[in-house]
Amino acid sequence: MTWGPYWMFYQCTTCGKKFRQALDDTDIDQLGKCPACKIKGELKAESNNYPSDANDYEIV
């Protein structure tokens, strides 16, 4: 049985893009980096405390 991916929810401080990454799917060097700016985003939430607007975060 699997519980599914553990999501990390970020928002870019430069462009404002909201994105999420799965810990089991993301290279440690890319974790938290905005897909548009390639700059480390601000951690907003995690799977253990989903944000109310989780669907607004793009999966990368």
N, CA, C and O atoms as a MOPAC input file, in Angstrom:
PM7 MOZYME 1SCF
protein

 N      0.84100 1    -1.18300 1     0.00000 1
 C      0.00000 1     0.00000 1     0.00000 1
 C      0.88400 1     1.24300 1     0.00000 1
 O      1.91400 1     1.29200 1     0.67200 1
 N      0.47300 1     2.21500 1    -0.74400 1
 C      1.22800 1     3.47400 1    -0.82100 1
 C      0.32800 1     4.62600 1    -0.37700 1
 O     -0.88900 1     4.59200 1    -0.56000 1
 N      0.93800 1     5.61500 1     0.19200 1
 C      0.19600 1     6.79000 1     0.66100 1
 C      0.23300 1     7.92300 1    -0.36000 1
 O     -0.42100 1     8.94800 1    -0.16900 1
 N      0.97800 1     7.75100 1    -1.42400 1
 C      1.08300 1     8.78200 1    -2.44400 1
 C      2.23700 1     9.72700 1    -2.16600 1
 O      2.95200 1     9.55900 1    -1.17800 1
 N      2.42600 1    10.71500 1    -3.02300 1
 C      3.56400 1    11.62300 1    -2.89100 1
 C      3.40500 1    12.59300 1    -1.71500 1
 O      2.29500 1    12.91100 1    -1.29000 1
 N      4.51700 1    13.03700 1    -1.22200 1
 C      4.53000 1    14.08000 1    -0.18400 1
 C      4.81300 1    15.39100 1    -0.89000 1
 O      5.90600 1    15.57800 1    -1.42400 1
 N      3.85200 1    16.30000 1    -0.90300 1
 C      3.94400 1    17.55600 1    -1.63900 1
 C      4.54800 1    18.68000 1    -0.80100 1
 O      4.28800 1    18.79500 1     0.39700 1
 N      5.35000 1    19.49200 1    -1.45100 1
 C      5.88800 1    20.72600 1    -0.89000 1
 C      5.32500 1    21.85000 1    -1.76100 1
 O      5.47300 1    21.81600 1    -2.98200 1
 N      4.68700 1    22.83700 1    -1.15200 1
 C      4.04400 1    23.94300 1    -1.86400 1
 C      4.89000 1    25.20700 1    -1.71300 1
 O      5.22300 1    25.61200 1    -0.59900 1
 N      5.23400 1    25.82400 1    -2.84300 1
 C      6.10500 1    26.99900 1    -2.85200 1
 C      5.46300 1    28.14800 1    -3.61500 1
 O      4.56500 1    27.94400 1    -4.43200 1
 N      5.93600 1    29.36400 1    -3.33700 1
 C      5.58800 1    30.52800 1    -4.14000 1
 C      6.87600 1    31.28200 1    -4.40400 1
 O      7.65100 1    31.54400 1    -3.48400 1
 N      7.10300 1    31.63300 1    -5.66500 1
 C      8.30900 1    32.36200 1    -6.06000 1
 C      8.23800 1    33.79300 1    -5.52500 1
 O      7.22200 1    34.47000 1    -5.68200 1
 N      9.30500 1    34.23900 1    -4.90100 1
 C      9.34300 1    35.60600 1    -4.37000 1
 C      9.62400 1    36.63000 1    -5.46500 1
 O      9.43700 1    37.82800 1    -5.25700 1
 N     10.07200 1    36.16600 1    -6.62800 1
 C     10.36900 1    37.07400 1    -7.73600 1
 C      9.16600 1    37.27700 1    -8.65900 1
 O      8.74600 1    38.40900 1    -8.89800 1
 N      8.61200 1    36.17500 1    -9.17600 1
 C      7.51500 1    36.29100 1   -10.15300 1
 C      6.13400 1    35.99100 1    -9.56000 1
 O      5.12000 1    36.26600 1   -10.20200 1
 N      6.08000 1    35.43300 1    -8.35000 1
 C      4.81000 1    35.15300 1    -7.70600 1
 C      4.17400 1    33.83100 1    -8.08700 1
 O      3.09800 1    33.50200 1    -7.58700 1
 N      4.81500 1    33.06100 1    -8.96800 1
 C      4.27500 1    31.78200 1    -9.41600 1
 C      4.13400 1    30.81800 1    -8.23600 1
 O      5.02900 1    30.70500 1    -7.39900 1
 N      2.98700 1    30.12200 1    -8.18600 1
 C      2.75400 1    29.09600 1    -7.16800 1
 C      3.01200 1    27.73900 1    -7.81200 1
 O      2.51100 1    27.45300 1    -8.89900 1
 N      3.79700 1    26.90700 1    -7.13300 1
 C      4.11500 1    25.59500 1    -7.67200 1
 C      4.29200 1    24.59700 1    -6.53900 1
 O      4.55000 1    24.96500 1    -5.39300 1
 N      4.14500 1    23.31500 1    -6.89200 1
 C      4.35300 1    22.26100 1    -5.90400 1
 C      5.22000 1    21.16500 1    -6.50600 1
 O      5.20100 1    20.90900 1    -7.71000 1
 N      5.97600 1    20.53300 1    -5.62500 1
 C      6.87200 1    19.46700 1    -6.04000 1
 C      6.72600 1    18.29700 1    -5.07900 1
 O      6.54000 1    18.48500 1    -3.87700 1
 N      6.81300 1    17.09200 1    -5.62100 1
 C      6.75300 1    15.88600 1    -4.80300 1
 C      8.17500 1    15.52700 1    -4.36900 1
 O      9.09600 1    15.52500 1    -5.18500 1
 N      8.34400 1    15.23100 1    -3.10900 1
 C      9.66700 1    14.89500 1    -2.59200 1
 C     10.25700 1    13.66800 1    -3.26900 1
 O     11.46500 1    13.61700 1    -3.50100 1
 N      9.43700 1    12.68800 1    -3.58700 1
 C      9.95500 1    11.45700 1    -4.18500 1
 C     10.24700 1    11.58700 1    -5.67500 1
 O     10.83800 1    10.68500 1    -6.26900 1
 N      9.84600 1    12.68400 1    -6.27800 1
 C      9.98200 1    12.88300 1    -7.73000 1
 C     10.97900 1    13.97300 1    -8.11700 1
 O     11.28100 1    14.12600 1    -9.30000 1
 N     11.49300 1    14.72500 1    -7.16300 1
 C     12.27600 1    15.91800 1    -7.45500 1
 C     13.73400 1    15.73800 1    -7.02900 1
 O     14.01900 1    15.28000 1    -5.92300 1
 N     14.63800 1    16.10200 1    -7.91500 1
 C     16.06300 1    16.09600 1    -7.60400 1
 C     16.31400 1    17.12000 1    -6.49700 1
 O     15.75900 1    18.21800 1    -6.53500 1
 N     17.12400 1    16.78100 1    -5.53600 1
 C     17.36300 1    17.64700 1    -4.37900 1
 C     17.88200 1    19.02700 1    -4.80200 1
 O     17.60800 1    20.01500 1    -4.12000 1
 N     18.61500 1    19.11500 1    -5.89500 1
 C     19.12200 1    20.41300 1    -6.36800 1
 C     18.02200 1    21.29400 1    -6.95000 1
 O     18.16300 1    22.51600 1    -6.98600 1
 N     16.93600 1    20.69000 1    -7.40300 1
 C     15.82200 1    21.43000 1    -7.99900 1
 C     14.69500 1    21.71000 1    -7.01500 1
 O     13.79200 1    22.49000 1    -7.31400 1
 N     14.73800 1    21.08800 1    -5.85700 1
 C     13.66300 1    21.23400 1    -4.88500 1
 C     13.50300 1    22.68900 1    -4.44300 1
 O     14.44800 1    23.30900 1    -3.95600 1
 N     12.31100 1    23.21200 1    -4.61700 1
 C     11.99900 1    24.57500 1    -4.21200 1
 C     12.32700 1    25.64400 1    -5.23100 1
 O     12.05100 1    26.82000 1    -4.99600 1
 N     12.91100 1    25.26700 1    -6.36100 1
 C     13.25900 1    26.25800 1    -7.38400 1
 C     12.08800 1    26.49300 1    -8.32100 1
 O     11.46700 1    25.55000 1    -8.81100 1
 N     11.79900 1    27.74900 1    -8.56100 1
 C     10.71800 1    28.15000 1    -9.45700 1
 C     11.01000 1    27.62700 1   -10.86900 1
 O     12.12400 1    27.78900 1   -11.36600 1
 N     10.01600 1    27.00100 1   -11.52000 1
 C     10.23800 1    26.50600 1   -12.88100 1
 C     10.44300 1    27.63000 1   -13.90000 1
 O     11.02400 1    27.39700 1   -14.95900 1
 N      9.97900 1    28.83200 1   -13.59900 1
 C     10.13000 1    29.95700 1   -14.51300 1
 C     11.43400 1    30.72300 1   -14.27400 1
 O     12.17400 1    31.00500 1   -15.21700 1
 N     11.71300 1    31.05900 1   -13.00700 1
 C     12.85800 1    31.91100 1   -12.66800 1
 C     14.10900 1    31.14600 1   -12.25200 1
 O     15.21400 1    31.68700 1   -12.27600 1
 N     13.92800 1    29.88800 1   -11.87200 1
 C     15.03200 1    29.05300 1   -11.36400 1
 C     15.61600 1    29.59500 1   -10.06900 1
 O     16.77900 1    29.34900 1    -9.75100 1
 N     14.79300 1    30.34400 1    -9.31500 1
 C     15.19200 1    30.91200 1    -8.02800 1
 C     14.42200 1    30.17200 1    -6.94300 1
 O     13.27000 1    29.79000 1    -7.14400 1
 N     15.05100 1    29.97200 1    -5.80400 1
 C     14.41100 1    29.27100 1    -4.68100 1
 C     13.16100 1    30.03200 1    -4.23500 1
 O     13.21600 1    31.22800 1    -3.94700 1
 N     12.03400 1    29.31600 1    -4.18500 1
 C     10.77800 1    29.90500 1    -3.75300 1
 C     10.60400 1    29.79700 1    -2.24800 1
 O     11.38300 1    29.13300 1    -1.56300 1
 N      9.58400 1    30.45000 1    -1.75200 1
 C      9.26400 1    30.42700 1    -0.32700 1
 C      8.31800 1    29.25600 1    -0.05200 1
 O      7.28200 1    29.12400 1    -0.70200 1
 N      8.67800 1    28.41200 1     0.90800 1
 C      7.83900 1    27.28300 1     1.28400 1
 C      6.56800 1    27.80500 1     1.95300 1
 O      6.62800 1    28.54300 1     2.93700 1
 N      5.41900 1    27.41000 1     1.40400 1
 C      4.12900 1    27.87300 1     1.92400 1
 C      3.39500 1    26.79400 1     2.71700 1
 O      2.70200 1    27.10000 1     3.68700 1
 N      3.54400 1    25.52700 1     2.30800 1
 C      2.82700 1    24.43800 1     2.97200 1
 C      3.44700 1    23.10500 1     2.57800 1
 O      4.30600 1    23.02900 1     1.69900 1
 N      2.98400 1    22.05200 1     3.25600 1
 C      3.41300 1    20.68600 1     2.96400 1
 C      2.19300 1    19.77600 1     2.99400 1
 O      1.10000 1    20.19400 1     3.37400 1
 N      2.39300 1    18.53800 1     2.59200 1
 C      1.29400 1    17.56600 1     2.56300 1
 C      0.61100 1    17.40200 1     3.90900 1
 O     -0.59700 1    17.17100 1     3.95800 1
 N      1.34200 1    17.51400 1     4.98400 1
 C      0.72900 1    17.31600 1     6.29000 1
 C     -0.15500 1    18.49400 1     6.70900 1
 O     -0.85900 1    18.41000 1     7.71500 1
 N     -0.12300 1    19.58900 1     5.94500 1
 C     -0.94700 1    20.77100 1     6.22200 1
 C     -1.25200 1    21.47500 1     4.90000 1
 O     -0.72600 1    22.55300 1     4.62100 1
 N     -2.11200 1    20.84600 1     4.08700 1
 C     -2.44200 1    21.36900 1     2.75600 1
 C     -2.96800 1    22.80100 1     2.84200 1
 O     -3.72500 1    23.14000 1     3.75200 1
 N     -2.55500 1    23.64400 1     1.87600 1
 C     -3.12900 1    24.98900 1     1.81900 1
 C     -4.56600 1    24.91900 1     1.29800 1
 O     -4.91800 1    23.98600 1     0.57700 1
 N     -5.37500 1    25.87500 1     1.65100 1
 C     -6.78300 1    25.87600 1     1.20700 1
 C     -6.89300 1    26.06100 1    -0.30700 1
 O     -7.88600 1    25.66100 1    -0.91400 1
 N     -5.87800 1    26.66300 1    -0.90900 1
 C     -5.87700 1    26.89400 1    -2.35300 1
 C     -4.91400 1    25.94600 1    -3.08500 1
 O     -4.25900 1    26.35900 1    -4.04200 1
 N     -4.82200 1    24.69600 1    -2.65200 1
 C     -3.85100 1    23.72400 1    -3.19900 1
 C     -3.95200 1    23.57200 1    -4.71400 1
 O     -2.93900 1    23.34000 1    -5.37500 1
 N     -5.13300 1    23.69600 1    -5.26700 1
 C     -5.30000 1    23.54400 1    -6.72300 1
 C     -4.71200 1    24.71300 1    -7.50800 1
 O     -4.56500 1    24.61600 1    -8.72700 1
 N     -4.37500 1    25.80300 1    -6.84800 1
 C     -3.75500 1    26.94900 1    -7.52200 1
 C     -2.26100 1    26.74700 1    -7.75800 1
 O     -1.63000 1    27.53100 1    -8.46700 1
 N     -1.70100 1    25.70500 1    -7.17000 1
 C     -0.26700 1    25.43500 1    -7.28400 1
 C     -0.01400 1    24.48500 1    -8.44300 1
 O     -0.54600 1    23.37500 1    -8.46900 1
 N      0.80600 1    24.92300 1    -9.41000 1
 C      1.14000 1    24.11800 1   -10.57700 1
 C      2.05900 1    22.96400 1   -10.17200 1
 O      2.97800 1    23.15200 1    -9.37400 1
 N      1.81600 1    21.79000 1   -10.71300 1
 C      2.68300 1    20.64400 1   -10.44700 1
 C      3.87500 1    20.71800 1   -11.37400 1
 O      3.72500 1    20.80800 1   -12.59300 1
 N      5.06700 1    20.67800 1   -10.78600 1
 C      6.30000 1    20.67800 1   -11.59200 1
 C      7.13500 1    19.47200 1   -11.26800 1
 O      8.20900 1    19.29300 1   -11.84100 1

